[in-house]
Amino acid sequence: MGVIVNFLTPYKLTSANLTGIASAVIMVIISTNIGLKRVSRI
């Protein structure tokens, strides 16, 4: 329930939320880089 409350209150950005967002963005960037490398190899 705490996670839902945090999403409903965007103005309350705690360090945990920032690290979660940062890790998600990093994972997306890494996955896109791997996908682009695979496409370029073909």
URUR-V170366 format. One record per helix or strand of 2 or more residues. SS is the DSSP state (hx for helix, st for strand). FROM is the first residue (numbers start at 1). TO is the last residue. If there is no record, write none. Layout:
# URUR-V170366
SS/FROM/TO
SS/FROM/TO
This chain:
# URUR-V170366
hx/2/8
hx/15/41
